[in-house]
Each structure stands twice: as C-alpha cells, then as structure tokens.
Amino acid sequence: VLRDDFRQPPGDVVVAAGEPAVLECVPPRGHPEPSVSWKKNGVRVSDKDERLTIRGGKLMVASTDKSDAGVYVCVATNVVGERDSEPAELVVF
C-alpha cells in the first residue's frame, strides 16, 4: 500500500549562494514504509555529491551554489510503486 498524499510536500526555498538549504519532505504512509529520494529538474539526485545529504526525507545542501537552483520533487518509493510530490523550487541568489 502507498497512499496518495504526502504528509508534508516540499515547499519553495530561497537562499543566498553559500548558505545551506533544506528541502523537507514527509512521504505518504505506506506498507512497507516508503523510502525517499529526490529529483532535480526531472533527474534523480545523487548523494555521491558531498554537499548533499538525504536524511529522513530531508534534502540538505551544505553550501548552495547557483547550479543548485531548480525544481525539486520528492519521490516516495516502496514495492508497490512510487509517487512524486508536488514540485518545489530552490532559488539561489
């Protein structure tokens, strides 16, 4: 089972370059409990990038760069399938 509604979809975030940014996401309830990943501009975000951390649904950017700006979507996945959240925009000025 994977419900439709995200308990907390990500919201738009505006930060100055060099500041940290946090996009929060609480996935829908599911059985089994869904895991969370993120997409930026439609491409899955890799946690190989040292500046990025995905923990408990949050996507944390340690020190934002202009290149981090874009549209982010939180993806909840379990064996039943996956659901995308509403998009959120990260603006870096």
HELIX and SHEET records of a PDB file:
HELIX    1   1 LYS A   66  ASP A   68  5                                   3    
SHEET    1   A 5 VAL A  13  VAL A  15  0                                        
SHEET    2   A 5 ALA A  88  VAL A  92  1                                        
SHEET    3   A 5 GLY A  70  ASN A  78 -1                                        
SHEET    4   A 5 SER A  35  LYS A  40 -1                                        
SHEET    5   A 5 VAL A  43  ARG A  44 -1                                        
SHEET    1   B 4 VAL A  13  VAL A  15  0                                        
SHEET    2   B 4 ALA A  88  VAL A  92  1                                        
SHEET    3   B 4 GLY A  70  ASN A  78 -1                                        
SHEET    4   B 4 GLY A  81  ASP A  84 -1                                        
SHEET    1   C 3 ALA A  21  LEU A  23  0                                        
SHEET    2   C 3 LYS A  58  VAL A  61 -1                                        
SHEET    3   C 3 LEU A  52  ARG A  55 -1                                        
END                                                                             
